[in-house]
Each structure stands twice: as C-alpha cells, then as structure tokens.
C-alpha cells in the first residue's frame, strides 16, 4: 500500500489543511447519529441476521478488506447477501472492465453487476433496500468510516485507478455520498468518482447533513440499486 501513499501524499496534505473545526464537527455528527441509529435499529438488525441464517447457511455478517483514508486497509462489515461459498471473481472481472472502459451499462441501464447468480433471495432484497449496509454503522463508530464520504473500494480496484482518482482517499470512506443521492448506480464509474472528488473538495458538517437528508428518499426510490 506504500505505493498508493506516494501517489496521494500531496492531495492528502492539501485536504488536511482544511478547518479542524469542520473535521471535528463531522466526527461528532458521525458518532452521535451512528450510536443512535444502532440503538433504534437494533431489533431490525437482529431480525435481518435471523432471516439471513434461515434463508442460507453461513454467518449473517460478511467481512471484507477495503481501502480507506490514506489508502489504509480496514475490515468492512455488511450483511451477507451471497452464498457462503461465493467467490469474488465475477465482481472483480466486472469492475476491472468498468475501470478500463470495456464494460458499459447493463440491460437495465445501470453501471452495476445486477444479474449475479451468487446473490440469495434475501440478499437481493437487502441490496435493493440498502439494508445490507447497516452493519457499517459499527465501522463508523470505530472510526474506520464516516456516515458520508466516498465508497470504500477493494484493493484490486485501486490497483487500476488512474492517478487523479486517488484524491478520494483524502477523507474517510462513507456509507452514503454525493453519487448515491445523484443517480446511484445509473451513473458511470467516472461520474461516481468525480462526485466523490467534489465531495472531498466541499466536505463540511452541513454538507453531510444535506446528503444524509437526501439519502433516505433516494433509497426508498430504489433507483439504480443492485
């Protein structure tokens, strides 16, 4: 990961000179809201875990290494939406084709792997409703993630990134962000990255509140969801 750090050092340095007050306000917002949501949603979280166990064998929580702020790896938590033995080769091939420009939108018009036979019945509903993301509230409390920020990619994606994309690693990754409330997966990968970079430039507690307020309606519409 050191090579990634060299590529992003100047971009990270510029962002770290931004207001410390704003950064602290974002963290307070993260901790307060994430803790509140985990308490309020705890019955739902337990119910989802139980349904996953009934629907398919395997542990209900899926853990995967992702790349976070300053290109440092961390373990992301999600509800499992695939069979316990599912591999990542299909996703890897699809994403690398997107990055290279070889993969266009699917038949449904979205830039996302929508027809994936590895996804379980319950998993398809969880993805469409974005409920599979809820265990990341724990990542937010731990400080690995923020409620708002760029989505954390997998290492094999980052290895193919052009240099100007690395600016998205100047802030913590988030559960939601600008592209999630501006088209979700109907956007191209380039458009998603550009919105991530715009968020890095404009980041503030107020912008986070605005994005969070727009996230629920976007989820309920389920546009571009996988």
C-alpha positions as CSV (number, residue, x, y, z in Angstrom):
1,X,0.0,0.0,0.0
2,X,3.0,2.3,0.2
3,X,2.9,3.0,-3.5
4,X,-0.6,4.3,-3.1
5,X,0.5,6.6,-0.3
6,X,3.2,8.1,-2.5
7,X,0.6,8.8,-5.2
8,X,-1.7,10.6,-2.9
9,X,0.6,12.4,-0.5
10,X,0.2,15.8,-2.0
11,X,-3.6,15.5,-2.3
12,X,-3.9,14.3,1.3
13,X,-1.7,17.1,2.5
14,X,-3.9,19.8,0.9
15,X,-7.1,18.4,2.5
16,X,-5.6,18.1,5.9
17,X,-5.1,21.9,6.0
18,X,-8.8,22.3,5.9
19,X,-10.6,23.5,9.0
20,X,-10.0,21.3,12.0
21,X,-13.3,22.6,13.5
22,X,-15.2,21.2,10.5
23,X,-13.5,17.8,10.7
24,X,-14.3,17.6,14.4
25,X,-18.0,18.6,13.7
26,X,-18.2,15.8,11.1
27,X,-16.9,13.3,13.6
28,X,-19.3,14.3,16.4
29,X,-22.1,14.0,13.9
30,X,-20.9,10.5,12.9
31,X,-20.7,9.3,16.5
32,X,-24.0,10.7,17.7
33,X,-26.0,9.6,14.7
34,X,-24.4,6.1,14.3
35,X,-24.8,5.3,18.0
36,X,-28.5,6.5,17.9
37,X,-29.2,4.5,14.8
38,X,-27.6,1.3,16.2
39,X,-29.8,1.6,19.3
40,X,-33.0,2.4,17.5
41,X,-32.5,-0.2,14.7
42,X,-31.2,-3.0,16.9
43,X,-34.4,-5.0,16.6
44,X,-34.3,-4.7,12.8
45,X,-30.6,-5.7,12.8
46,X,-31.3,-8.8,14.8
47,X,-34.3,-9.7,12.6
48,X,-32.3,-9.3,9.4
49,X,-29.5,-11.5,10.8
50,X,-32.0,-14.2,11.8
51,X,-33.7,-14.2,8.3
52,X,-30.3,-14.5,6.6
53,X,-29.4,-17.5,8.7
54,X,-32.8,-19.1,7.9
55,X,-32.5,-18.4,4.2
56,X,-29.0,-19.7,3.6
57,X,-26.2,-21.3,5.6
58,X,-23.3,-19.3,6.9
59,X,-22.7,-16.4,9.2
60,X,-25.0,-13.4,8.6
61,X,-22.3,-10.8,8.7
62,X,-19.9,-10.5,5.7
63,X,-16.5,-9.0,6.4
64,X,-14.2,-7.8,3.7
65,X,-11.0,-5.8,3.5
66,X,-11.5,-2.4,1.9
67,X,-9.3,0.6,1.2
68,X,-10.0,3.6,3.4
69,X,-8.5,7.0,4.2
70,X,-4.9,7.5,3.1
71,X,-5.2,4.1,1.3
72,X,-5.1,2.2,4.6
73,X,-6.9,-1.1,4.6
74,X,-9.7,-1.8,7.1
75,X,-12.3,-4.6,7.5
76,X,-15.8,-3.5,6.3
77,X,-19.0,-5.1,7.8
78,X,-22.1,-5.9,5.7
79,X,-25.0,-8.2,6.0
80,X,-24.2,-11.3,3.8
81,X,-26.2,-11.2,0.6
82,X,-24.5,-14.1,-1.2
83,X,-24.0,-17.8,-0.6
84,X,-21.4,-18.5,2.0
85,X,-19.0,-20.0,-0.6
86,X,-19.4,-17.3,-3.2
87,X,-16.1,-16.1,-4.7
88,X,-15.2,-12.6,-5.9
89,X,-14.0,-13.4,-9.4
90,X,-17.2,-12.3,-11.2
91,X,-17.2,-9.0,-9.4
92,X,-13.5,-8.5,-10.0
93,X,-13.9,-9.0,-13.7
94,X,-16.9,-6.7,-14.0
95,X,-15.3,-3.8,-12.0
96,X,-12.0,-4.0,-13.8
97,X,-13.9,-3.9,-17.1
98,X,-15.7,-0.8,-15.9
99,X,-12.4,0.9,-15.0
100,X,-10.9,0.1,-18.3
101,X,-14.0,1.3,-20.2
102,X,-14.7,-2.2,-21.7
103,X,-17.9,-2.6,-19.7
104,X,-20.9,-0.3,-20.4
105,X,-24.3,-0.2,-18.7
106,X,-26.3,-3.4,-18.1
107,X,-29.6,-4.0,-19.9
108,X,-31.4,-2.2,-17.1
109,X,-29.3,0.9,-17.8
110,X,-27.2,0.8,-14.7
111,X,-23.4,0.5,-14.3
112,X,-23.6,-2.3,-11.7
113,X,-23.5,-6.1,-11.7
114,X,-27.3,-6.6,-11.4
115,X,-27.6,-10.2,-12.7
116,X,-25.5,-12.1,-10.2
117,X,-26.4,-15.7,-9.5
118,X,-24.4,-15.6,-6.3
119,X,-27.0,-13.4,-4.6
120,X,-29.5,-15.1,-2.3
121,X,-33.3,-14.4,-2.3
122,X,-33.0,-12.4,0.9
123,X,-29.8,-10.8,-0.3
124,X,-31.4,-9.3,-3.4
125,X,-34.0,-7.6,-1.2
126,X,-31.3,-6.3,1.2
127,X,-29.3,-4.9,-1.6
128,X,-32.3,-3.2,-3.3
129,X,-33.3,-1.6,0.0
130,X,-29.6,-0.9,1.1
131,X,-30.3,-2.7,4.4
132,X,-27.2,-4.8,3.8
133,X,-25.1,-1.6,4.6
134,X,-26.4,-1.2,8.1
135,X,-23.6,-3.1,9.9
136,X,-21.2,-0.4,8.7
137,X,-22.6,1.8,11.5
138,X,-20.1,-0.2,13.6
139,X,-17.3,0.9,11.2
140,X,-18.4,4.5,11.7
141,X,-18.3,4.2,15.5
142,X,-14.8,2.6,15.2
143,X,-13.6,5.5,13.1
144,X,-12.9,3.4,10.0
145,X,-15.7,5.2,8.1
146,X,-17.9,8.2,8.2
147,X,-21.6,8.3,7.6
148,X,-20.9,10.4,4.5
149,X,-17.9,10.0,2.1
150,X,-16.6,8.1,-0.9
151,X,-17.5,4.4,-1.0
152,X,-14.5,2.2,0.1
153,X,-13.2,0.2,-2.9
154,X,-11.5,-3.2,-2.9
155,X,-7.7,-3.4,-3.4
156,X,-7.9,-4.9,-6.8
157,X,-10.0,-1.9,-7.9
158,X,-7.5,0.6,-6.5
159,X,-4.6,-1.1,-8.3
160,X,-6.2,0.0,-11.6
161,X,-7.0,3.6,-10.6
162,X,-5.6,6.5,-12.7
163,X,-3.6,8.9,-10.5
164,X,-6.2,11.7,-10.3
165,X,-8.7,9.3,-8.7
166,X,-6.6,8.9,-5.6
167,X,-7.8,12.2,-4.2
168,X,-10.9,10.4,-2.9
169,X,-8.7,8.8,-0.2
170,X,-8.1,12.1,1.5
171,X,-11.1,11.6,3.6
172,X,-12.7,8.6,5.4
173,X,-15.0,6.5,3.2
174,X,-18.7,6.7,3.9
175,X,-22.0,4.8,4.0
176,X,-23.5,7.3,1.6
177,X,-22.3,10.2,-0.5
178,X,-22.9,12.6,-3.4
179,X,-23.3,10.0,-6.1
180,X,-25.6,7.9,-4.0
181,X,-28.1,10.8,-3.9
182,X,-27.4,11.8,-7.5
183,X,-28.3,8.8,-9.6
184,X,-26.8,5.9,-7.6
185,X,-25.6,3.2,-10.0
186,X,-27.2,4.8,-13.1
187,X,-24.0,6.9,-13.2
188,X,-20.9,5.8,-14.9
189,X,-17.9,5.0,-12.8
190,X,-16.2,8.2,-14.0
191,X,-19.2,10.2,-12.9
192,X,-19.2,8.5,-9.5
193,X,-15.5,9.2,-8.9
194,X,-15.9,12.9,-10.0
195,X,-18.7,13.3,-7.4
196,X,-16.5,11.7,-4.8
197,X,-13.8,14.2,-5.6
198,X,-16.3,17.0,-5.5
199,X,-17.3,15.9,-2.0
200,X,-13.7,15.9,-0.8
201,X,-13.3,19.5,-2.0
202,X,-16.6,20.7,-0.4
203,X,-16.7,18.5,2.7
204,X,-18.3,20.0,5.8
205,X,-20.7,19.0,8.5
206,X,-23.5,20.9,6.8
207,X,-23.0,19.2,3.5
208,X,-23.0,15.8,5.4
209,X,-26.4,16.7,6.9
210,X,-27.8,17.7,3.5
211,X,-26.6,14.4,1.9
212,X,-28.0,12.3,4.8
213,X,-31.3,14.1,4.5
214,X,-31.4,13.2,0.8
215,X,-30.3,9.6,1.3
216,X,-33.5,8.1,2.6
217,X,-35.7,9.3,-0.3
218,X,-33.0,8.0,-2.7
219,X,-33.1,4.6,-1.0
220,X,-36.9,4.5,-1.0
221,X,-37.0,5.2,-4.7
222,X,-34.5,2.3,-5.1
223,X,-33.2,3.9,-8.4
224,X,-30.0,2.2,-9.6
225,X,-29.9,-0.2,-6.6
226,X,-28.4,-3.6,-7.1
